[in-house]
């Protein structure tokens, strides 16, 4: 943190600014009289005032803009407000409202936050990252904005994703905001609306691809490794042709993970493990259909495959239980254009040889569900309506408690709504969603719908890795995070309960996940530090919003 030169420096620094909470002594010392109204308010009083202002806005997008402005002016107050009202504000700070924020990022851009590394400045990357104000960085979230949620290429608007994710690292995982860095790799955009927008703040150029793109990423990773050798780097919202490829390339060179691929896998696996308390079907006996065979779909399948093997199946038996469906239909051996990360989940070429197909020569989702009779259906396709009524009814006809997770976000991209799924299954479905939906009717009551969102796991993964200075994020650490999430499911004691704790308990969930991740890192020899009292060490690493004397 830079040295204080004047009272104005303090007021302009969101991590030092207290607004009306500066004491009389601090106002005297820093010449703040006259720059502030005379009232001296507590943090609690400020939170109450900002909460009233927040609730007076007519829609969530206006609330999003308000909260972003508060974060850029008084970060302590922002996190105090957010952490105390997490369930109310999570859908505004992050999905689904953050999608609108990314789409209108240029229109509302007014104060820099984080780092924009633009391709024209590729030779100045080390210089840009060397600023002393970034010396304390321990967690970085980086995106190139090509695949923002289900909204596609948003160019520089992708910075809104990096900012939003780090807000959850702090609010849910207790990561000190002074140690976080949102970062955007500006390699251009292929979005014609952004390129034609006179207000667009990004590099007005079509996307750099191929060898030039790879060289830029390589230079970035090496610069990060040299500048912050112990930092956690999280990849976010990269297109599927880059996401898994870059993860595979760099996961053994620094402490890194991809939240879309691995975070989604952890929360989906952890929640699915918890469904066994409700359905009575253990993970090794599941038959799983996934709509969307990109990085997220294959990442979920890979972690669930590991869970099945850990629970007693052979690898061949476990692989046979997965049916992944993409735009070209069911993944089968020899299919053209298969990507490397899809190949472990292909079915035999003749798997549908005896099936009656809706369309000759094409094995679609409806064909798979009707013939496989799966226990679990997961959607990460970004295709609204991807789970039509007949498919859901066919699935429910083959299993007493069908598990159906339409995980695509924002809400407009969900494969089906929870209310429809529950109506089509006579309330028997076990439902998880990627974005928040209102409670849905089940019989004569309303049921809270579990938001199977990455915010349940990635803050804890980061906190656990930081707490023991992990050198890498391993598959074993991710599996430990998934099982930790399953262990805190309310269904452990009440089979009629929700699969996941309420959002307002995310700090406690993050603590459990962090402990499991840290313990696994130590067990695998990936931790640079160990501790006798792991839980206490992690708790002590959690930051809480409060004003300090200046």
Secondary structure by P-SEA (a helix, b strand, c coil): ccccccaaaaaacccccccccccaaaaaaaccccccccccccaaaaaaaaaaaaaacccaaaaaaaaaaaaaccaaaaaaaaaaaccccccccccaaaaaaaaaccccccccccccccccccccccccccccccccccbbbbbccccccccccccccaaaaaaaaaaaaacccccccccbbbbbbcccccccccccccccccccccccccaaaaaaaaaaaaaaaaacccbbbbbcccccccaaaaaaaccccccccccccaaaaaaaaaaaaaccccccccccccbbbbccccaaaaaaaaaaaaaaaaacccaaaaaaabbbbcccccccccccccccccccccccccccccccccccccccaaaaaacccccbbbbcccccccccaaaaaaaaacccbbbbbccccccccccccaaaaaaaaccccbbbbcccccccccccbbbbbbcccccccaaaaaaaaaaaccccccaaaaaaaaaaaaaaccccccccccccccccaaaaaaaaaaaaaaaaaaaacccccccccaaaaaaaabbbbbbccc
